[in-house]
């Protein structure tokens, strides 16, 4: 298991730009989901100024910070290492299979620029769960990122190759929140990686972002499939992955919460089964 967590300082796509309209931290109504948050989040929110004008420039720079953090994250994302796995489940080409366990995963987190915040990620093979959280507050220009994945290793045996429907069933629980000004995002994917050829298939389960001010919460199940070509003699991993990124410019608070690494619990992505149907 890999564990990454960092704290600095005190601690479809939706982008809204409002030009020339002043916002105040005290005047905004705090979303219901943010009324009971971790001490770490409360500390970051408490840094918001009593009265601050924000405009399109703040929103654009916050979005730029998030995108830069996201770019740094994409360079860091890695497929789970299978070199230490002693036993790999065999899938017979042409015979359906279903997995209720996970063998491993990977996780990492970091930041771009300089701003108070927290970022962390982890995976839990025993629960088939991946968690990641990135949040930043006022006091600079920068962003944070975090990602994690978890999945099942297998080897295909037989002769030749066949197309199959690779399917994952699971649940997710997490949210995006922005106060005053900021930008935050989440992407959840289902991926099949072929270790033998270094190629992959993937499908997006969730891809959302939030800008300037707002709150969006997701708590639901998913049932996602990918048509894949499986080849005899090749090693694979099928896994779910969560990617988060947040950014602010000067003033603002942005949070993508899909894990316990920000000081609270209850957010995650998790699968109950992965199936292969020929």
NORBEL-V919058 format. One record per residue. N is the residue number from 1. RES is the residue in one letter. PSI is psi in degrees with one decimal (999 if undefined). OMEGA is omega in radians with two decimals (none if undefined). NEAR is the number of other ideal C-beta (glycine too) atoms within 12 Angstrom. Layout:
n=N res=RES psi=PSI omega=OMEGA near=NEAR
n=N res=RES psi=PSI omega=OMEGA near=NEAR
This chain:
n=1 res=X psi=136.6 omega=3.05 near=22
n=2 res=X psi=143.4 omega=-3.13 near=28
n=3 res=X psi=123.4 omega=3.14 near=22
n=4 res=X psi=129.0 omega=3.06 near=31
n=5 res=X psi=133.8 omega=3.14 near=30
n=6 res=X psi=144.6 omega=3.06 near=27
n=7 res=X psi=136.0 omega=3.13 near=29
n=8 res=X psi=143.6 omega=3.12 near=29
n=9 res=X psi=-142.1 omega=3.14 near=24
n=10 res=X psi=4.3 omega=-3.10 near=23
n=11 res=X psi=999 omega=none near=34
n=12 res=X psi=170.7 omega=-2.95 near=12
n=13 res=X psi=130.8 omega=3.12 near=20
n=14 res=X psi=109.7 omega=3.07 near=23
n=15 res=X psi=121.1 omega=-3.11 near=29
n=16 res=X psi=126.6 omega=3.09 near=25
n=17 res=X psi=123.9 omega=3.11 near=22
n=18 res=X psi=117.8 omega=-3.05 near=22
n=19 res=X psi=125.0 omega=3.03 near=16
n=20 res=X psi=11.0 omega=3.13 near=12
n=21 res=X psi=115.6 omega=-3.11 near=19
n=22 res=X psi=139.6 omega=3.04 near=19
n=23 res=X psi=145.6 omega=3.06 near=33
n=24 res=X psi=145.1 omega=3.14 near=20
n=25 res=X psi=-37.3 omega=-3.09 near=30
n=26 res=X psi=-25.7 omega=-3.08 near=16
n=27 res=X psi=-22.9 omega=-3.12 near=18
n=28 res=X psi=138.4 omega=3.04 near=28
n=29 res=X psi=124.9 omega=-3.14 near=15
n=30 res=X psi=126.8 omega=-3.14 near=24
n=31 res=X psi=150.2 omega=-3.10 near=23
n=32 res=X psi=-40.4 omega=-3.10 near=12
n=33 res=X psi=-12.9 omega=-3.12 near=24
n=34 res=X psi=4.0 omega=-3.10 near=29
n=35 res=X psi=-24.9 omega=3.05 near=13
n=36 res=X psi=98.2 omega=-3.10 near=13
n=37 res=X psi=171.7 omega=-3.12 near=32
n=38 res=X psi=162.7 omega=3.11 near=26
n=39 res=X psi=-37.5 omega=-3.14 near=17
n=40 res=X psi=-45.4 omega=3.12 near=34
n=41 res=X psi=-40.0 omega=3.12 near=37
n=42 res=X psi=-38.2 omega=3.12 near=25
n=43 res=X psi=-42.2 omega=3.12 near=26
n=44 res=X psi=-43.1 omega=-3.14 near=41
n=45 res=X psi=-34.1 omega=-3.13 near=36
n=46 res=X psi=-17.9 omega=3.12 near=23
n=47 res=X psi=-12.2 omega=3.14 near=31
n=48 res=X psi=136.6 omega=-3.11 near=37
n=49 res=X psi=155.1 omega=3.13 near=26
n=50 res=X psi=-34.8 omega=-3.08 near=15
n=51 res=X psi=114.3 omega=-3.08 near=15
n=52 res=X psi=129.6 omega=3.07 near=26
n=53 res=X psi=133.1 omega=3.05 near=21
n=54 res=X psi=152.0 omega=-3.13 near=39
n=55 res=X psi=-164.9 omega=-3.09 near=23
n=56 res=X psi=-32.8 omega=-3.13 near=21
n=57 res=X psi=-44.6 omega=3.11 near=21
n=58 res=X psi=-44.9 omega=-3.12 near=38
n=59 res=X psi=-41.2 omega=-3.14 near=37
n=60 res=X psi=-41.9 omega=3.13 near=26
n=61 res=X psi=-34.1 omega=3.07 near=32
n=62 res=X psi=-41.0 omega=3.10 near=50
n=63 res=X psi=-38.8 omega=3.10 near=38
n=64 res=X psi=-41.5 omega=3.11 near=27
n=65 res=X psi=-42.6 omega=3.12 near=42
n=66 res=X psi=-42.8 omega=-3.13 near=52
n=67 res=X psi=-37.0 omega=3.09 near=28
n=68 res=X psi=-40.2 omega=3.07 near=29
n=69 res=X psi=-40.7 omega=3.13 near=45
n=70 res=X psi=-39.9 omega=3.12 near=36
n=71 res=X psi=-41.6 omega=3.09 near=21
n=72 res=X psi=-37.8 omega=3.12 near=29
n=73 res=X psi=-43.6 omega=-3.11 near=40
n=74 res=X psi=-32.5 omega=3.09 near=20
n=75 res=X psi=-25.3 omega=-3.07 near=15
n=76 res=X psi=-19.8 omega=-3.06 near=27
n=77 res=X psi=133.3 omega=-3.11 near=34
n=78 res=X psi=146.8 omega=3.06 near=24
n=79 res=X psi=144.4 omega=3.08 near=29
n=80 res=X psi=139.9 omega=-3.14 near=36
n=81 res=X psi=129.6 omega=-3.10 near=19
n=82 res=X psi=4.4 omega=-3.03 near=28
n=83 res=X psi=-27.6 omega=-3.09 near=13
n=84 res=X psi=-0.4 omega=-3.12 near=11
n=85 res=X psi=117.9 omega=-3.08 near=23
n=86 res=X psi=-38.5 omega=-3.12 near=10
n=87 res=X psi=127.3 omega=3.13 near=12
n=88 res=X psi=127.4 omega=-3.13 near=23
n=89 res=X psi=135.9 omega=3.11 near=28
n=90 res=X psi=134.3 omega=3.04 near=21
n=91 res=X psi=121.8 omega=-3.14 near=36
n=92 res=X psi=124.9 omega=-3.09 near=20
n=93 res=X psi=123.4 omega=-3.12 near=26
n=94 res=X psi=-7.1 omega=3.12 near=20
n=95 res=X psi=124.6 omega=-3.12 near=19
n=96 res=X psi=151.1 omega=3.12 near=18
n=97 res=X psi=153.5 omega=3.08 near=29
n=98 res=X psi=138.2 omega=-3.11 near=23
n=99 res=X psi=135.4 omega=3.09 near=31
n=100 res=X psi=12.1 omega=-3.11 near=19
n=101 res=X psi=170.7 omega=3.03 near=22
n=102 res=X psi=149.8 omega=-3.12 near=37
n=103 res=X psi=-25.6 omega=-3.08 near=34
n=104 res=X psi=-178.8 omega=-3.13 near=33
n=105 res=X psi=-163.6 omega=-3.12 near=44
n=106 res=X psi=160.7 omega=-3.13 near=36
n=107 res=X psi=152.5 omega=3.08 near=43
n=108 res=X psi=161.5 omega=-3.13 near=38
n=109 res=X psi=156.1 omega=3.13 near=45
n=110 res=X psi=-165.6 omega=-3.11 near=35
n=111 res=X psi=164.7 omega=3.00 near=39
n=112 res=X psi=136.8 omega=-3.13 near=33
n=113 res=X psi=-154.1 omega=-3.08 near=32
n=114 res=X psi=115.5 omega=3.06 near=22
n=115 res=X psi=149.0 omega=3.08 near=41
n=116 res=X psi=143.9 omega=3.12 near=37
n=117 res=X psi=-167.4 omega=3.11 near=55
n=118 res=X psi=148.7 omega=-3.14 near=45
n=119 res=X psi=138.4 omega=-3.13 near=49
n=120 res=X psi=159.1 omega=-3.12 near=41
n=121 res=X psi=153.0 omega=3.11 near=50
n=122 res=X psi=163.7 omega=3.02 near=36
n=123 res=X psi=154.3 omega=-3.09 near=41
n=124 res=X psi=95.6 omega=-3.05 near=26
n=125 res=X psi=-36.9 omega=-3.12 near=29
n=126 res=X psi=-28.1 omega=3.13 near=15
n=127 res=X psi=0.8 omega=-3.10 near=23
n=128 res=X psi=43.1 omega=-2.96 near=33
n=129 res=X psi=142.2 omega=3.01 near=38
n=130 res=X psi=140.3 omega=-3.11 near=50
n=131 res=X psi=143.9 omega=3.09 near=48
n=132 res=X psi=145.1 omega=3.10 near=56
n=133 res=X psi=138.1 omega=3.05 near=54
n=134 res=X psi=127.5 omega=3.12 near=60
n=135 res=X psi=144.2 omega=3.14 near=62
n=136 res=X psi=152.8 omega=-3.13 near=59
n=137 res=X psi=-174.4 omega=-3.06 near=49
n=138 res=X psi=155.3 omega=3.08 near=37
n=139 res=X psi=17.0 omega=3.13 near=27
n=140 res=X psi=-170.9 omega=3.07 near=27
n=141 res=X psi=115.0 omega=-3.11 near=33
n=142 res=X psi=-176.3 omega=-3.11 near=40
n=143 res=X psi=170.7 omega=3.12 near=48
n=144 res=X psi=153.8 omega=3.13 near=57
n=145 res=X psi=155.4 omega=3.10 near=50
n=146 res=X psi=142.2 omega=3.11 near=56
n=147 res=X psi=156.4 omega=3.09 near=52
n=148 res=X psi=151.7 omega=3.05 near=53
n=149 res=X psi=161.1 omega=3.12 near=47
n=150 res=X psi=142.8 omega=-3.10 near=46
n=151 res=X psi=-167.2 omega=-3.01 near=45
n=152 res=X psi=127.9 omega=3.05 near=40
n=153 res=X psi=144.9 omega=3.02 near=37
n=154 res=X psi=158.4 omega=3.09 near=37
n=155 res=X psi=136.1 omega=3.10 near=28
n=156 res=X psi=129.7 omega=3.12 near=36
n=157 res=X psi=156.1 omega=-3.11 near=22
n=158 res=X psi=-146.3 omega=3.13 near=19
n=159 res=X psi=139.5 omega=3.06 near=12
n=160 res=X psi=-147.4 omega=-3.11 near=15
n=161 res=X psi=155.0 omega=3.11 near=20
n=162 res=X psi=149.6 omega=3.06 near=25
n=163 res=X psi=138.0 omega=3.12 near=18
n=164 res=X psi=159.1 omega=3.00 near=31
n=165 res=X psi=111.4 omega=3.08 near=26
n=166 res=X psi=125.8 omega=-2.99 near=44
n=167 res=X psi=140.5 omega=3.09 near=31
n=168 res=X psi=139.7 omega=3.05 near=41
n=169 res=X psi=132.0 omega=-3.11 near=24
n=170 res=X psi=-162.9 omega=-3.10 near=36
n=171 res=X psi=154.7 omega=3.03 near=29
n=172 res=X psi=151.2 omega=3.13 near=40
n=173 res=X psi=117.1 omega=3.14 near=29
n=174 res=X psi=176.7 omega=-3.13 near=45
n=175 res=X psi=161.0 omega=2.99 near=37
n=176 res=X psi=138.8 omega=3.08 near=44
n=177 res=X psi=142.0 omega=3.09 near=45
n=178 res=X psi=132.7 omega=3.04 near=48
n=179 res=X psi=137.7 omega=-3.13 near=46
n=180 res=X psi=-70.1 omega=3.10 near=43
n=181 res=X psi=144.2 omega=3.13 near=49
n=182 res=X psi=-176.2 omega=3.11 near=57
n=183 res=X psi=135.4 omega=-3.11 near=51
n=184 res=X psi=156.6 omega=-3.06 near=55
n=185 res=X psi=162.4 omega=3.04 near=47
n=186 res=X psi=143.0 omega=2.99 near=49
n=187 res=X psi=129.6 omega=3.06 near=38
n=188 res=X psi=129.1 omega=-3.06 near=42
n=189 res=X psi=157.6 omega=2.93 near=34
n=190 res=X psi=126.2 omega=-2.97 near=40
n=191 res=X psi=141.1 omega=2.90 near=41
n=192 res=X psi=122.9 omega=3.13 near=42
n=193 res=X psi=132.6 omega=3.12 near=35
n=194 res=X psi=107.0 omega=-3.13 near=29
n=195 res=X psi=-29.5 omega=-3.07 near=26
n=196 res=X psi=-39.8 omega=-3.10 near=19
n=197 res=X psi=-15.4 omega=-3.09 near=17
n=198 res=X psi=19.1 omega=-3.14 near=11
n=199 res=X psi=164.0 omega=-3.11 near=18
n=200 res=X psi=157.5 omega=2.95 near=27
n=201 res=X psi=147.7 omega=3.06 near=27
n=202 res=X psi=156.3 omega=3.04 near=31
n=203 res=X psi=146.4 omega=-3.08 near=27
n=204 res=X psi=126.9 omega=3.09 near=21
n=205 res=X psi=-40.1 omega=-3.14 near=36
n=206 res=X psi=135.9 omega=3.09 near=36
n=207 res=X psi=103.9 omega=-3.07 near=23
n=208 res=X psi=152.8 omega=3.00 near=31
n=209 res=X psi=163.9 omega=-3.08 near=33
n=210 res=X psi=135.4 omega=-3.11 near=41
n=211 res=X psi=154.9 omega=3.10 near=41
n=212 res=X psi=-72.2 omega=3.12 near=42
n=213 res=X psi=137.5 omega=3.12 near=40
n=214 res=X psi=179.3 omega=-3.11 near=35
n=215 res=X psi=129.8 omega=3.09 near=31
n=216 res=X psi=133.0 omega=-3.07 near=28
n=217 res=X psi=136.8 omega=3.09 near=25
n=218 res=X psi=132.2 omega=3.02 near=28
n=219 res=X psi=97.1 omega=-3.08 near=19
n=220 res=X psi=170.7 omega=3.09 near=15
n=221 res=X psi=166.1 omega=3.04 near=19
n=222 res=X psi=151.0 omega=3.12 near=27
n=223 res=X psi=97.4 omega=-2.95 near=20
n=224 res=X psi=137.6 omega=-3.14 near=31
n=225 res=X psi=156.1 omega=3.06 near=23
n=226 res=X psi=129.4 omega=2.97 near=30
n=227 res=X psi=125.5 omega=-3.07 near=19
n=228 res=X psi=154.5 omega=3.05 near=32
n=229 res=X psi=113.5 omega=3.12 near=25
n=230 res=X psi=136.0 omega=-3.07 near=39
n=231 res=X psi=134.0 omega=3.14 near=26
n=232 res=X psi=140.0 omega=3.12 near=22
n=233 res=X psi=0.1 omega=-3.12 near=20
n=234 res=X psi=148.2 omega=3.11 near=30
n=235 res=X psi=139.7 omega=-3.06 near=31
n=236 res=X psi=163.9 omega=2.83 near=44
n=237 res=X psi=133.9 omega=3.01 near=41
n=238 res=X psi=126.8 omega=-3.04 near=53
n=239 res=X psi=158.6 omega=2.99 near=48
n=240 res=X psi=151.3 omega=-3.09 near=52
n=241 res=X psi=138.0 omega=3.06 near=50
n=242 res=X psi=135.5 omega=3.14 near=54
n=243 res=X psi=129.9 omega=3.14 near=47
n=244 res=X psi=149.1 omega=3.07 near=58
n=245 res=X psi=142.7 omega=-3.14 near=55
n=246 res=X psi=149.5 omega=3.13 near=56
n=247 res=X psi=150.5 omega=3.05 near=55
n=248 res=X psi=163.3 omega=3.07 near=52
n=249 res=X psi=104.5 omega=3.08 near=40
n=250 res=X psi=-66.1 omega=-3.11 near=32
n=251 res=X psi=145.0 omega=3.08 near=39
n=252 res=X psi=169.1 omega=3.12 near=51
n=253 res=X psi=129.9 omega=-3.13 near=56
n=254 res=X psi=135.0 omega=-3.06 near=57
n=255 res=X psi=131.3 omega=2.96 near=57
n=256 res=X psi=104.5 omega=-2.95 near=56
n=257 res=X psi=106.9 omega=3.11 near=51
n=258 res=X psi=31.5 omega=3.14 near=55
n=259 res=X psi=177.2 omega=-3.08 near=47
n=260 res=X psi=1.4 omega=-3.02 near=29
n=261 res=X psi=-7.9 omega=3.10 near=44
n=262 res=X psi=8.4 omega=3.06 near=45
n=263 res=X psi=0.9 omega=3.06 near=25
n=264 res=X psi=-178.5 omega=-3.06 near=29
n=265 res=X psi=164.5 omega=3.03 near=18
n=266 res=X psi=-8.2 omega=3.14 near=25
n=267 res=X psi=141.5 omega=-3.05 near=44
n=268 res=X psi=170.0 omega=2.77 near=36
n=269 res=X psi=143.1 omega=-3.00 near=50
n=270 res=X psi=141.1 omega=3.05 near=40
n=271 res=X psi=149.5 omega=3.06 near=45
n=272 res=X psi=-29.1 omega=3.11 near=24
n=273 res=X psi=152.0 omega=2.97 near=28
n=274 res=X psi=128.4 omega=-3.07 near=42
n=275 res=X psi=152.3 omega=3.07 near=29
n=276 res=X psi=119.1 omega=-3.08 near=35
n=277 res=X psi=116.8 omega=-3.13 near=22
n=278 res=X psi=999 omega=none near=23
